[in-house]
Amino acid sequence: MLPNSGRAYMLHLPRDYHVTDASQFWIRKKGNYYKANNVSQIIKVFPERSKEIKEFIKVHNLDLKDPSDVVKLIVKCNEFVR
């Protein structure tokens, strides 16, 4: 499906065509944006919270190759900037 102007179009792709997710995640901290696509990038934004971040990943068994798990971690990190 390809959303456009509130409409969705069903696309038929050739069999040998593969779609790859290239999502990019960002954290905004004090008006600046930082990449947040993996744990090392997230820890660079919150080095003082490194232990908490690693513990959260462990306790919740997050797989940071899964975009939904990256979102969970970023949402948790959002608590740090409040």
SULVENJO-V929303 format. One record per residue. PSI is psi in radians with two decimals (none if undefined). NEAR is the number of other ideal C-beta (glycine too) atoms within 10 Angstrom. D_CENTER is the distance of its C-alpha to the mean C-alpha in Angstrom with 1 decimal. Layout:
PSI,NEAR,D_CENTER / PSI,NEAR,D_CENTER
This chain:
2.47,8,21.8 / 1.84,8,21.4 / 2.46,8,21.2 / 2.13,8,23.4 / 0.68,4,25.2 / -0.04,5,24.7 / 2.73,8,26.0 / 2.39,9,24.5 / 2.31,8,26.1 / 2.07,6,26.4 / 2.40,9,26.2 / 2.03,5,28.2 / 2.65,8,27.0 / 2.68,6,29.2 / -0.58,5,29.0 / 0.12,5,28.0 / 2.24,8,25.1 / 2.40,7,21.6 / 2.33,7,18.3 / 2.35,4,15.2 / 2.16,5,11.6 / 0.66,5,10.7 / 2.52,8,7.5 / 2.37,7,6.5 / 2.53,16,4.3 / 2.60,14,7.2 / 2.34,20,9.1 / 2.17,12,12.6 / 2.09,15,15.3 / 0.74,5,18.9 / -0.07,5,18.5 / 2.60,9,16.8 / 2.42,10,13.3 / 2.45,14,11.6 / 2.51,14,9.1 / 0.96,23,6.3 / -0.19,15,5.5 / 2.99,13,7.8 / -0.64,16,10.0 / -0.66,9,12.7 / -0.67,14,10.9 / -0.71,24,9.9 / -0.56,17,13.5 / -0.55,13,14.9 / -0.60,21,13.9 / 1.08,17,15.4 / -0.54,8,18.0 / -0.23,8,20.2 / 0.26,17,17.8 / -0.82,13,17.2 / -0.79,9,19.3 / -0.72,14,17.7 / -0.84,19,14.1 / -0.67,12,15.7 / -0.74,11,17.7 / -0.76,15,15.0 / -0.78,18,13.3 / -0.88,9,16.9 / -0.69,8,18.2 / 0.10,11,15.5 / 0.88,7,15.5 / 2.46,17,11.8 / 1.84,9,11.1 / 0.12,15,8.1 / -0.21,8,9.1 / 2.01,10,8.3 / -0.60,12,5.2 / -0.55,8,6.9 / -0.61,15,7.3 / -0.73,20,4.0 / -0.76,13,4.4 / -0.76,16,7.9 / -0.73,21,7.8 / -0.69,16,6.7 / -0.73,9,9.3 / -0.77,17,11.6 / -0.46,20,11.4 / -0.53,12,12.3 / -0.48,9,15.5 / -0.51,14,16.3 / -0.03,11,16.8 / none,4,19.0
